[in-house]
Amino acid sequence: MTPTESVLHAAPPRVVAVGGGGSGGLARLESALLRTVDASWLAAYRALFGLAMGVSMMRFLTYGWVDELLVSPRYRFHYWGFEWVEPLSRGHMHALFWALAALGLAVGAGLAYRLTAPLFALGLTYIQLIDVSTYLNHYYLAALLAWLFAASPAGRAYSVDAWLARRLRGRRGPPEAPQVAFAWHALFRTQIAVVYLFASIAKAQPDWLVHGQPLGIWLGASTDLPGLGRLFTLPGVPLAMSWAGFLYDATIVLWLSLRRTRPWAFVVLLTFHTLTRALFDIGMFPVIMTVSALVFLPATWPRDVARWVRARFGRPLPAAETAPADRVGWPARATWLQRLALGLGLAYCVFQVAMPLRTFLYGGNVLWHEQGMRFSWRVMVRAKGGSTTFFVRSKATGKVWHVTPRAYLTPYQENEMSGQPDLILQLAHTIGEDFALREGPVEVRVEAISSLNARRGAPLVDPKVDLLTVRDGLAPARWIAPAPPGPPPPIRPVL
Amino acid sequence: MSSSRQPPASRVPRPLAVVGAAVVAALAALAACHVTEDPRPGVSKRGPQATPELPPPIDAGVAPDAAALPVGPLACGARPSSTPPFTKQALLGAAADCAAWHACTFANAANVLSVTVASDAKDRTAESRALAQLAYRQAMLAWSGVELFQFGPVAEKVTDKYHGRGLRAFIHAWPGTNRCQVETQIATKGYAQGFDLVFPSARGLFAIEYALHYPGRDTSCSPSSTGGTAWAALSPDALAQAKGEYAVAVARDVSTRAIALHDVWLPTGENFKPKLVAADGYGSEQEALNVVAWSLLYPELEVKDLKLGSYAGYQTAAPIPESPFARLDIENVRANLRGFRSLFMGCGPEGEGLGFDDWLVAVGDAALARDVASLFATALAAADAFPPFQQATEAQFIEFYLKVRPLANLLKTNFFGSASSVNLKLPAGAASDTD
């Protein structure tokens, strides 16, 4: 049994005195985290997440993204330390996505969970490591959740595995209500809360809250939306919607956590994610976030829903299937294994909070220099694009070549690179190596004109710097030019 | 971590060792490929290649006036340049009207070309050749305006995945043209089996240009190829006859395609304008505008990089001249830029009418509209002052290139892309999710 499993399976749930397990604040926290609660929330979350992931993998196949994003590009931007990750052949890549779709559904069903859940998480992580230009916050979130599910005992309750185990043991009748440590509930809640919290922090900046950008730009593309489109053209609507988005991200976790506001919060949540799905190409993100919001409900919510539905049809749940809150189990004393698991969970939470905070160590406008941008939940906060031309100069002859990124990149990659300095640096090195093979020693400079939220384009990278003399790293990048001053233009949607 | 913690090699499980060896072998193979093959298109290990020297084009010795050409059968009317109040639908309608006018003009020019080429093949006089060459020039310049209207059925499927039928490729496939393919058709008469079997690279305006303007009897096909063998078997007279016959057939095909292109916009034909205005099949009005606007990238990719960049010595790829035999390259560029003006500013002779600049003004970015107009004027003035390509020096190409580049950069940075004021996407192969 792994440490994480040991937390979940604190023996068969046994009811002990509240407050058992030690004294002092830490002990009380430990005791609170190790108390067992109804596992039906985790099973329901697993089922919905697995289904969403299965659909997500099918979308990649259906829309041709496997080929266009992962197989066809001749050049790939690598993550630091993962330069060795390469895509499989086209056939194998398609097979992988079919397998991941099947694994997602197997995870949802809880089938061979101890095998399928880690394999799914591994596959999902692999496809994201192939090319940095395909990074999306919601893919990253999906991978994190996949690993959390893989570590969790979500497959032990309301799953094919559980059903098979009962059949093999020859047990009849309804199963006892399974329990899991509250720590898992806290861990998933923390993960989702971190996403919302940092998404709101990312919006707390003048472009968003004062100028209503880039929402003003984006809404311009949806003025033909039936019913709503005309509203977007009214003065002040983009700014009002920007504020609504900011307040939603900043407070929704609180409203979902409070019993009295929860129903209304869920209505708002559904409205918000339906709207974002209709307005933006954000794929499965609204689905993932809607499903994930269920973790803020009481652990018994699936059972409560089942009880309500069955009561409507005059078929109440068997006694063993009812798990009211007073059946919460409290461990008498935490084992070292459980403490280790709690420590790992805590470390994970600290990491998740620290990663987005690293942005602030760099200073300046992260939306411009992008240092600390990834893995920080800066979701849909910047409209950025540009034009990039590399200038290669032979040190021997002084001859200069203009190299367009098109010679290496797909249009999608070029578009992504044009606003991300570290990707520009990566390609500069590759271009330099290519030319050095033919022309001898060269210098590579870049004219990278970038625009942030429709401001007039400005150099993103210092055009005087020979990028071959620069190595990417975690230190502040002096070769990135400062952000253009001034507010964005007052773009308004029109019919 | 200390090395003592490393598992001894002998303890590596056999399957793992096999996988490891396979990975190493695969990486080695990959590295070998990387060294021996440059994946970039047009990049030669041998360095920049110059365009092969070609003899001067056939000079018929007479200079007919454009008035000597017959008039096309279609009544195209004046250039549409109305200025209704700005809406996105009105903009799509204006783009459709302008595309229809250009298509009509080209259809007339293609018809005249077909008639004059047929006359030349029959008469084979200096006058008939000069007239056919003049008709070719008119058709090519008309087409250079149409180039800026690559949306709807005329566009390639990769450009307009909703309605594109690739009509363009059958009229002018540059930069995918191929002289040897043309010569193979001339020598083997493969086209007699039907034009469906003829590659776009061997037909269209490029093939007519070759047949009307290239005096040489040499071939670019290898002697052992089908085309090379058939070519060598032809006598000079038979070759001239074959060239003429192919020119007639291709000109007739181009004229037929031009009529089909015109029919796309004809109210009594395919009547594509209402579909475009309603964004029918595009999914959204914005997507229809994206597809229409992508034609405005022509100065960036085709003009700056393909038509000028290589001659300016800035590119490693060899130039792919658009008009190697008639030598109309600079005239084509001028017509391209005026086509850009038709779509971006308005279809009137000097850019009057509704265009994308009006959209910028409407959303509150009039400064961008002014800047594009200013940079365009600089680029057009440079084009108008530029000598024929074969007379220009590298320094002149560099100067011209550097006057087109700011326009291209501004378009790509602020008019298109993720930070576009009007939210116009760049053509990306994959319409992926975002967040």
Interface residues (C-beta under 8 A of the other chain):
Chain A: Y63 G64 W65 E68 L69 S72 R74 Y75 E86 T134 L136 N137 H138 P214 I217 W218 G220 A221 S222 T223 D224 F280 D281 I282 G283 M284 F285 V379 M380 A383 K384 G385 G386 S387 T389 K399 V400 W401 H402 V403 T404 R406 A407 Y408 T410 P411 Y412 E414 N415 S418 G419 D434 L437 R438 E447 I449 S450 S451 L452 N453 A454 R455 R456 G457 P489 P490 I491 R492 P493 V494 L495
Chain B: L30 V35 D38 P39 R40 P41 G42 V43 K45 G47 F86 T87 K88 A279 S284 E285 Q286 L301 D305 G309 G313 Y314 Q315 T316 W359 A362 V363 G364 D365 A367 L368 D371 R405 A408 N409 L410 K412 T413 N414 F416 G417 S418 A419 S420 S421 V422 N423 L426 P427 A428 G429 A430 A431 S432 D433 T434 D435
